[in-house]
Amino acid sequence: MRALKERLFEFLFPTESDAWLSTLRVGLGFQITLYSLSLRNDWNYLFGRVDSGLINRDLAEALLSIESRFAPRLGWLATLGAHVGLREETVLSILWICLLAAGCGLIAGIFSRTSAILAWFLHLCAAKSGEFVSYGLDNFMTIGLFYLMLSPLPDRYALDWQLRKSQPEASPLLGFWRRVLQLHLCVIYFFSGLTKCLGSGWWDGSNVWRALIRPPFNVIDPEMLVGWKYLFPVAGVFICLLEIGYPFFIWSDKTRKIWLICICAMHAGIGFMMGMYLFALIMIILNVAAFGSGLVRLQRESTSLRPQEVVP
């Protein structure tokens, strides 16, 4: 029993470098920055009230209150701004600037913890207030930012670290939060793959076809897609097996590299073929941070163990 507890502790609290945390911080910094810039012209239009916005924000937040009264929303901040005499348009513009600044702060590693918390909170407010136009991208951004703000920041590549007079010791939570992120991804991919396998649409390729021709994701001309129709069943089966096999093959040193490359290639393909660039980026960031940072170390170790060639 004692040996089992020790093995469980070693699994949950492995000794890790902060390379994965640097990858997650910089990657999410770029993600938040690109997300903010993509909404710069439509921010007030998306999140304004009924007289100035695309969708009634009050309706979305009223439905949100039924689920939870404590879920963050932009309405809280707009009301707070109204108490100090700020118009709603001004408050929304300030929030957009703060979100962009938080993304830039994460990239540079300036006020890393504050930037992570601010980015998580403001993005969650935007995602919940814009529930009608949000999708999987917002869920995965929230997951990544949540783990980032709880991780032991700053990492050694952040400017915060360089500016400190005394360097802190490595935190045991460094390995813990990476392990939690790894397990979370395994659960997500396994049940995503299992759901796909239970239906027939992925086995015969019809779901792939529908995904590629559905507006606004119909980036490729349908006439061109017709010529690829024989590849759709192959692609559907490949995606099912790739996702459901993720938690079984991503842990082994022998299969981790190929599985990580395939899963990142799948998301890159989704991004380019359906125009879901930010969704592809966040999935690649999470996967590389969770399982990619150790590949370079493993490659170096395997190279160092090879016998040296003797030059005659």
N, C-alpha and C positions, 0 to 999 in steps of 0.2 A: 504493500500500500504506500509506503514511504517512497519507494522507487517510482511508483506511478505519479505521485504528487510532484516529485522532482522533474520527471519528464514533462509533465503538463506545464510546470513553471518555466522550464527551458523552452517549451514550444511557444508559450504566450509572451515571454519576456526574453527573446533572443538578443544576443549582443549584435548591435547593428551600427554601421557608420551613418552619418546624416546625409549621405549622397541621395538617398531616396527622398528625403525631406526637401533638399534643394531642388530636385526635379519637380516635386509637387508644388512647391512655392512659386518657382519661376513659371512653370506651366500654367498654373491657375492665375498667375498675374497676367500673362498674355491672354488667357481665356476671358478674364473679366474686362481687360482693356478692349479686346476685339468685340466683346458683347456690348459694351457701352458705346463704342464707336458705331456699331451697326444700328443702334437705336437713336443716334444723336438727332436725327431729323424727325423722328416719330415718337419720341419719349413722351412729350406732353399730350400728343394726340392719343396715344395708347392708354395712358394712365390718368387723363383728365376726367372731369365729371361729364355728365351726359350732354351738356351744352357745348363742350369743347373737345370731348374725347370720342374715340371710336366706339367704345363700349362703356356703359354705365358702370363706373368703378364702384359706386355705392351698392349696386346689385351684386357684384362679385364678392364684395366684402360682407354683405348681409348673409349671403350663402355660406361664406367662410365662418361667420359667427355661429352658425348653427352647428358646424363641426367642432369649432373651438373658439372661445372668446379670447384666448391668449396667443393665437397665431399672429405674428407680426404682419403689419399691412401699412401701405403708404398713407392711408387715411389718418392713422395716428399722428404721423409727422406733419401732414397738412393741417390738422387741427391744432397741433402745437405751434406751427408757424402762424396760424390765424390769430392766436392769442398775443403774439408780439407784433401784429400788424402787417404780416407778409401775405401777399396774394398767393393763391394756389399755384399759379404758373411759375412764380418766383421760387417757391419751395421745391417744386418738381425739378426745376433747373439746378438748384443747389444740390439736390440729392444726386442728380446725374453726374455733376462735377465731382462730388465726394466719391461716388462709385468708381469713376475713372481714376481719381487720385489714389484710391485704395489699390486698384490694379497696378498702377505704376509703382506704388510703394512696395508691392509684393515682388515685382520684377527686380527692383534694385535692392530689396532687403532692408528698406528704411522703415523703422517702426513696424517691424514684421508682425508682431502680435496684434497691435492696434489695427493695422491694415487688414489682417486676416479677419478679425472680428467685424470690422466695419463692412468689408466686402460681403461676408456671410449674411449679416443682418440686412443690408440694403438690397442685396439680391433676393433674399427670402421675401422681403416686403414686396418687391416688384413681382416676383413669381406668384405670390398669394393674391395680390391685388389684380393681377392680370391672369387669373386662373383660366379664363376662357381662351386665351391665346398661348398659354404655356404648354410645354410638352416634355418629353423625356430629357431634353437638354437641361432644363431648369432643375429637374430632380437630381441629375448627376452632378451638376455644379454645386448644388446645396450639399450633397454628400461629401464631395471633395473639400469644399471650404470648411465644413464642420470638422472633419478630421484634421485639417491644416491648423485651425485655430486652437485645437486641443493639444496638438503635438508640441514638443519642447523647442519652440523657436527662441532665438534665431539659430539657423544652421551656420556652419563655418564659412560658407560662401556669401553670406549676407553682409551688407555694409554695417549692420548693427554689430555683428561679430567683430568685424575689423576695427570698429571704433571703440570697442570695450578695452579697458586697461587690463582687466584680468579675465581670462577665458574660463567659462564655467566647465565643470566636469560633465562627461557624457551622462545623460539621464537614462535610467532603466526603462522609462516610458517611450524612448525612441524606437525600440524594437516592438513594443506592445502595440502602438498605434499603427505601425506598418502591418503587423500581423492582423489587426482588426480589419484594416482596409483590404488585405488579401482575402480574408474569409468572407467579407461582404461581397466582393466581386465574384467569388466562387459561388455563393448562394444565388446571386443575380443571374449569372450565366447559366447555371444548372437548371433553374426553374424556367428561364426563358427558353432554353433548348427543349426542356421537357414539354412545355406548352406547345411549341412548334411541332414536336414529334407526335403529339396526340391528335393533331388535325391532318387532313389529307392535302391541304393547300401547299405545304412546303415540300411534300414528297413528289407531287406532280408539277411543281414550279409555278402554279397559278398565283400563289401569293407574291412571288417575286415579280411576275408580270403586272399584277395589280398595283404593287408598290411603285413600280417604275412609270406607270402611265397616269397615276393619280395626281391631279393638280394640288398644290403648286410644285410637286416633286418631279414632274415630267420634263426633266432637263434634256433627255435624249429623245430624238424624233421616234415616234412609235413605228414608223415604217422601217427604221433601222433596227428596232428591237425585234421585229418580226423575223428578221434573218438570224437572230440569235435564239429563237424559241427552243431549239434543242438543248441549249445550255442551261435553261432555267431549272429543269428538274435536278441537274447536276449541282447547280449553285444552291438550290434549296436543301438538298440532302447534305451537302458540305457544310452549310451554315448550322443545320440541326446537330450534326455530329461534332462540329467544332465547339459549339456552345455547351452541349450536354457533357462533352468530354473535358471541358475546361478544368473543373476541380480535380480531375483524376490525373491529368498529364502536365498541368502547369507547375506542380510541386517538384517533379523529378528533374534533376540536373540534365538528364539525357534528352528529355522531351520539352523542357521549358522554353528553350530558344525557338524551336520551330513552332510551338504553339503560340508563343507571344508574337512572333512575326506574322503568323496566319491571322490571329485575331486583330492585330493592328492593320493588316492589309485589308481585312474585311471591312473595318470601319472606314478606312481611307477610300475604299471602293464605294461605300454608301455615301460618303461625303461628296465625291466627284460625280457619281452617277445620279444622285438625287438632290444635289445642291445643299446638303445638310453639313456644311463645312464646320460649323461650331460644334455640332453634335459629334462629328467624327473626331474633332480635336480633343474634346473633353474625355472621350473614351480612350483615346491613345495616351493621353496624359496620365489618367488613372492607372492604366495597365502598365505603362513604363515605370511609373513611380512605385507601384506595388511589387512588380516582378522583374523589372528590367535593370535596376541599379546593381544587382549582384552578378549580372552576366559578364561584365568586364572583369570583375575579380575572379570569377570562375575560369574565364578564358586565360587569364594570366597564370593562375595556379596550374592549370593543365599544361600550359606551355613550359612552365618552370620544371614540371615533373618529367618532361620528355628527356631522353638521354641525349647528351651533347654529341654532335658529330665530331669525329676525330679527323682532322685535316692531315693527310700524309705529307 
